[in-house]
């Protein structure tokens, strides 16, 4: 639709929609104090009493890390045996802390992508405020995620701990317990000098920390622009995100465009060969305001997964501390900011037809299963042919010169002229998965020449879902 034809595009994806513009079990140094703290914490004390718990875990008592060797992110083993007064001591239940660390760790950059001078970005920042509540943060200069109130501390403080190592240690803790028992286990962490210790279920593991004074400042949330129901927003993201591009050389196409106009949000994504558009109601901060955002699809998928299960989602937009354009999302105790993608999203609205003169209505599960079966014999990237005739749809895959062919017919509510077209079966599967109704509609734009109709984008939608459309560009049929 938008892009120049090429050999791969014609035969694999169709004409483009867009033209390329080790645990340590040493005896605890303070068993009586810690056992009392564990009992209090397991009883559910998470506020002022929990601070007393954290205090009894060593905030005023010297802690002696005694493992023979400490895991070093650089791959070297370091020996730390000196007594040190803890800089930060925190306590929580396993379920709360493990979930928060896992959520924040998802925002960490990969080891391969992180230069040595930016090693601090591989860390999770654990920080306790004046109120004693602990937050965990990950930041890679593009995306920042903070989960607040994950634990309680005896006093303010902060430590930077290797993120992936901490996540793996916490995940492995208490595996001898059932999931229900593990979730209620108390977990204690404390840091002194360059050592961070994790204690849970009788296991003590020690890590070497990272220099927290080198950690960059995390941008605050920009200005609020409105609120949207979290579940509805997550559903909308799930319906459009499969159409987003994966080619990082075309960053605009790897983003989801979010437009707000009064009380409506419109999400759109395209990879040049398909386009998904979904509208959802929302509550703007300024009823007359309009605007657009280009947010990386991967970031938006994470927001939908982690934030949208907490009720209403707050959205924000504005400049960051360095003038960069940021989007912000907040729900419950989770905050995420993301740098926006720069560039101009394709003018997709002109591709949305006003009407579809010829339509075919089918059972979604039936046609999805049929496409999957016939596509099994198709060569890699080969299309599946769809032939619509009165009352039925025939699907064919393979070719006469191929080693295997498949054909299957399914009932279809179709009364128009015979129509033959071909599509990428993976794109069809994505559309079938995104549409939630039992029935699915194929819409064709031309009512005069069916050969012309076969070259136009097909509009897939669900009856009763006027807010969602999925366009797929057909593939040229040779022979």
Secondary structure, DSSP 8 states (H G I E B T S, - for coil): --S---HHIIIII-S-SS-----B----TTHHHHHHHHHHHHTT--SHHHHHHHIIIIISS-B----S-EE-TTS-EE-----B--SEEEEEEHHHHHHHHHHHHTTS--TTTS-GGGGGGGEEEEEE-TTSEEEEEEE-SSEEEEEEEEEEESS-EEEEEEHHHHHHHHHHTTTTS-HHHHHT-EEEEEEETTEEEEEETTEEEEEEEE-GGGS--------EEEEEEHHHHHHHHHHHGGGS---TTSGGGGEEEEEEETTEEEEEEE-SSEEEEEEEE-EESSTT-EEEEEEEHHHHHHHHHHTTTSSEEEEEEEE-TTS-EEEEEEETTEEEEEE---S----GGGGS-S--SEEEEEEHHHHHHHHHHHHTTS-TT-EEEEEEETTEEEEEES-TTSS--EEEEEE-B--SS-EEEEEEHHHHHHHHHH--SSEEEEEES-SS-HHHHTTS-EEEE-TT-TTEEEEE-------
